[in-house]
Amino acid sequence: MIAPDIRLIAVDMDGTLLLPDGSIPAGIWPLLERLRERGIAFAPASGRQLATLQRMFAGVSAGEPGAGGELDYIAENGAYVVRGDVEVSSDAVDPAFAASVVTRLRDLVAGGALRAGLVVCGKRSAYIEETDPDFVAEVEKYYAKLEVVPDLLAVDDQVLKLAIYDHDGGEAHTAPAFADAAATHQVVVSGLHWVDIMNRTVNKGVALRALQEALGVTPAQTAAFGDYLNDLELLQAAEWSFAMDDAHPDIVAAARYRAPSNADAGVITVIEELLGRD
């Protein structure tokens, strides 16, 4: 498979680029250097916060040999897009709505309807008030900038996303509990335990199109990789769309092509095929 003119590659992280243990496959670093040499932009596209993505690719930002050049980032499921240190786009939630989610989740947990914790995802940092060790350990995997605060209602930041971690499964419990919020906002199952609530105008596809516009790149010049429901619009914004081998059935149906699983470093394999051999 040879793509004639790929200019931008957007890649989901969990279940897509990352290995099952959550690490970045070593093969990505020399590949990023090849992409840089060819003038092809690479954008991690994730529900994770910007600071976390930047930490994961810190070697690239520091200009370490063999680590490639400066990256683009689609963070918070598309609510925050950055090229290097320059903001391309952002889409913050209305403060009153964010407060209503905080209050509602507190009530659901207190009443025993859910076993869940909330992350208020701001531009400057992520914020939690729940200090359960299991919850904190899970949140720390995804948020490099994290503050424990006494009251989430007192957070002073632009809220990009409200992320709920459901210990018993987000699709079966939290998503139905917040189903009515879908009348005005997005309620997205972004993983086995995670449900993200964002503005309706936010998704990875909208973010990718903003990045395409900033770069002067077309969908035909774009490749995208994903595995879960929050990657659907990302794949729809790229003509070279790849579902991972073990992707959600809806993602498989939406993608034009398949990639080997993340356990087999499928993203790297496919990108190398797209580039062809030097």
Secondary structure, DSSP 8 states (H G I E B T S, - for coil): ---S---EEEEEIIIIIS-TTS---TTHHHHHHHHHHTT-EEEEE-SS-HHHHHHHTHHHHTT-TTS-S--EEEEGGGTEEEETTEEEEE----HHHHHHHHHHHHHHHHTTS--EEEEEEESS-EEE----HHHHHHHHTT-SSEEE-S-GGG--S-EEEEEEEETT-IIIIIHHHTGGGGGTEEEEE-SSSEEEEEETT--HHHHHHHHHHHHT--GGGEEEEE-SGGGHHHHHT-SEEEEETT--HHHHHH-SEEE--GGGTHHHHHHHHHH---
